[in-house]
């Protein structure tokens, strides 16, 4: 089935530093700390009808994440200018349905953990999206999210944990891994938050589990009745429905879940509460793509 796991064909111009360059000319220095030690933060934004969806919220979170890891944040005006330039120069397919990536690193530095004193590196690019399948398949991962980590809740370019977890999940026949925190609470996916329909209500893991404060998660909390909770894996055994949330998936229903004990649960095509939350989110976007 088509999904977003393939390498995108980067044919659109890329914003690098302070200007647009051709995709095949966009390079960073080999001593950039974003490359050598993963010292950076990023955002992925959906592009619909030539508009970067919820761009203001994404920029706020990008700057917050940079500050959280003790890195100077990019100027919001610079990021907005880069987004405008990249979308303006993108092809029609990207305008209609695309994904835009913003990366901000600490810039060039020594060959070690010590940061350099130079300016940060800003990279913004966009590509056409490949449709997700109608449903997602989850697998509870054997590794945990450390809710006490310095990177807990940060959208960091240090992403190897997520790459490993997703690679493992794909080997189980899933398309997303579901991580618990170190205390056994349901936390998040490798690139998504989680929404659970259980006992007649919608719940989502609390930020205290170390999950990302997702943009779609926040919008769902604002437009639907959802309770933030700490809950163990047992909630997955009792759930009537599950969905994953992200900026490119919106509210994406799960039809199959591999639990930590190896058993498999299947879910109906639609859960009424999850479907209602999805409708509320789309109604919000119909009136404003930058809520």
Order of alpha helices (4+ residues) and beta strands (2+ residues): beta-beta-alpha-beta-beta-alpha-alpha-alpha-beta-beta-beta-alpha-beta-beta-beta-beta-alpha-beta-alpha-beta-beta-beta-alpha
